[in-house]
Amino acid sequence: MKNKILQMKLNRRRPTTPLNIMVFDIDNTIFQAVGTYEKDYDLRKFERDNTFIKNLFLKKLPLAYSIKQYYEDDNSLVIIQTARKVKWWLPLLLFIRGIRYHYLIQRPRANNSPSPQLKKSQLVNFIQNHSEIKSYFLGFIDDSKENRDAIQTLNYAHVYDADYFNSKGEKNEKWIK
């Protein structure tokens, strides 16, 4: 296992304790989107816009404050999943911005598959590769309807619209039960 904090957290659990897996997207879920990819779907332009400096000054959205509560809950596992290509600086950026998580899933460099199929296959692979997770509630929070629709086909997943919760503007509230 790559993440020692995740391993330590899983080792502390009793086998009968349920595990909540909360999966958050980055763009328009935790931070405002960098660039205009959601409007024009120009991936090359997005890759040029996606720099450390531009990401450093993005506005934090209300869901960013909820992640901390899930991170601190011993019954929850926080995963940040993004369709952005792997960047060495993304974990550093999340640390600087105060976003705590147990596992970060990014798009592999050679993978150009559409975002919904990518996210679905990555989540399925994550669950299959972590046999220590026995029972779980999988909550998937994303602003993209296509991504939510793809994940909804997994019979153990519950999807939530990030735009809805961000528009409510409630900081530090546990809103997903």
PEVENVEN-V792678 format. One record per residue. N is the residue number from 1. OMEGA is omega in whole degrees, -180 to 180 (NA if undefined). BURIAL is b if it has 9 or more other C-alpha atoms within 8 Angstrom, else e. Layout:
n=N omega=OMEGA burial=BURIAL
n=N omega=OMEGA burial=BURIAL
This chain:
n=1 omega=-175 burial=e
n=2 omega=-173 burial=e
n=3 omega=-176 burial=e
n=4 omega=178 burial=e
n=5 omega=177 burial=e
n=6 omega=-180 burial=b
n=7 omega=179 burial=b
n=8 omega=-180 burial=e
n=9 omega=179 burial=b
n=10 omega=180 burial=b
n=11 omega=-180 burial=e
n=12 omega=-173 burial=e
n=13 omega=168 burial=e
n=14 omega=-177 burial=e
n=15 omega=-178 burial=e
n=16 omega=-179 burial=e
n=17 omega=177 burial=e
n=18 omega=-178 burial=b
n=19 omega=176 burial=b
n=20 omega=176 burial=b
n=21 omega=180 burial=b
n=22 omega=-177 burial=b
n=23 omega=-179 burial=b
n=24 omega=171 burial=b
n=25 omega=178 burial=b
n=26 omega=-173 burial=b
n=27 omega=-179 burial=b
n=28 omega=173 burial=b
n=29 omega=177 burial=b
n=30 omega=179 burial=b
n=31 omega=171 burial=b
n=32 omega=-177 burial=b
n=33 omega=174 burial=b
n=34 omega=180 burial=b
n=35 omega=-174 burial=e
n=36 omega=-175 burial=b
n=37 omega=-179 burial=b
n=38 omega=-180 burial=e
n=39 omega=-174 burial=e
n=40 omega=179 burial=e
n=41 omega=177 burial=e
n=42 omega=-175 burial=e
n=43 omega=180 burial=e
n=44 omega=178 burial=e
n=45 omega=179 burial=b
n=46 omega=180 burial=b
n=47 omega=176 burial=e
n=48 omega=-179 burial=e
n=49 omega=-173 burial=b
n=50 omega=179 burial=b
n=51 omega=180 burial=e
n=52 omega=-177 burial=b
n=53 omega=180 burial=e
n=54 omega=-180 burial=b
n=55 omega=-178 burial=b
n=56 omega=-175 burial=e
n=57 omega=177 burial=e
n=58 omega=180 burial=b
n=59 omega=174 burial=e
n=60 omega=178 burial=e
n=61 omega=-176 burial=b
n=62 omega=179 burial=b
n=63 omega=179 burial=b
n=64 omega=-179 burial=b
n=65 omega=179 burial=b
n=66 omega=-177 burial=b
n=67 omega=-178 burial=b
n=68 omega=180 burial=b
n=69 omega=178 burial=b
n=70 omega=179 burial=b
n=71 omega=-177 burial=b
n=72 omega=179 burial=e
n=73 omega=-179 burial=e
n=74 omega=-179 burial=e
n=75 omega=-176 burial=e
n=76 omega=176 burial=b
n=77 omega=-177 burial=b
n=78 omega=177 burial=b
n=79 omega=171 burial=b
n=80 omega=-179 burial=b
n=81 omega=-179 burial=b
n=82 omega=176 burial=b
n=83 omega=176 burial=b
n=84 omega=176 burial=e
n=85 omega=-177 burial=e
n=86 omega=175 burial=b
n=87 omega=-178 burial=e
n=88 omega=-174 burial=e
n=89 omega=-177 burial=e
n=90 omega=176 burial=b
n=91 omega=177 burial=e
n=92 omega=179 burial=e
n=93 omega=180 burial=b
n=94 omega=177 burial=b
n=95 omega=-179 burial=b
n=96 omega=-178 burial=e
n=97 omega=175 burial=e
n=98 omega=178 burial=e
n=99 omega=-179 burial=b
n=100 omega=-177 burial=b
n=101 omega=178 burial=b
n=102 omega=-176 burial=b
n=103 omega=179 burial=b
n=104 omega=179 burial=b
n=105 omega=179 burial=b
n=106 omega=178 burial=b
n=107 omega=174 burial=b
n=108 omega=-176 burial=e
n=109 omega=-175 burial=e
n=110 omega=-176 burial=e
n=111 omega=178 burial=e
n=112 omega=-180 burial=e
n=113 omega=179 burial=e
n=114 omega=-175 burial=e
n=115 omega=-178 burial=e
n=116 omega=180 burial=b
n=117 omega=179 burial=b
n=118 omega=-177 burial=b
n=119 omega=179 burial=b
n=120 omega=-178 burial=b
n=121 omega=178 burial=e
n=122 omega=179 burial=b
n=123 omega=178 burial=e
n=124 omega=178 burial=e
n=125 omega=179 burial=e
n=126 omega=-178 burial=e
n=127 omega=179 burial=b
n=128 omega=-178 burial=e
n=129 omega=-179 burial=e
n=130 omega=-178 burial=e
n=131 omega=178 burial=e
n=132 omega=176 burial=e
n=133 omega=-174 burial=b
n=134 omega=180 burial=e
n=135 omega=-175 burial=e
n=136 omega=169 burial=b
n=137 omega=-180 burial=b
n=138 omega=175 burial=b
n=139 omega=-177 burial=b
n=140 omega=-176 burial=b
n=141 omega=-177 burial=b
n=142 omega=178 burial=b
n=143 omega=-176 burial=b
n=144 omega=179 burial=e
n=145 omega=180 burial=e
n=146 omega=178 burial=e
n=147 omega=180 burial=b
n=148 omega=179 burial=b
n=149 omega=180 burial=b
n=150 omega=-179 burial=b
n=151 omega=-179 burial=b
n=152 omega=179 burial=b
n=153 omega=174 burial=e
n=154 omega=-172 burial=e
n=155 omega=180 burial=e
n=156 omega=-175 burial=e
n=157 omega=174 burial=b
n=158 omega=-176 burial=b
n=159 omega=-178 burial=b
n=160 omega=-179 burial=b
n=161 omega=-179 burial=b
n=162 omega=180 burial=b
n=163 omega=180 burial=b
n=164 omega=-177 burial=e
n=165 omega=177 burial=b
n=166 omega=179 burial=b
n=167 omega=177 burial=e
n=168 omega=175 burial=e
n=169 omega=-179 burial=e
n=170 omega=178 burial=e
n=171 omega=174 burial=e
n=172 omega=176 burial=e
n=173 omega=173 burial=e
n=174 omega=-175 burial=e
n=175 omega=179 burial=e
n=176 omega=-179 burial=e
n=177 omega=NA burial=e
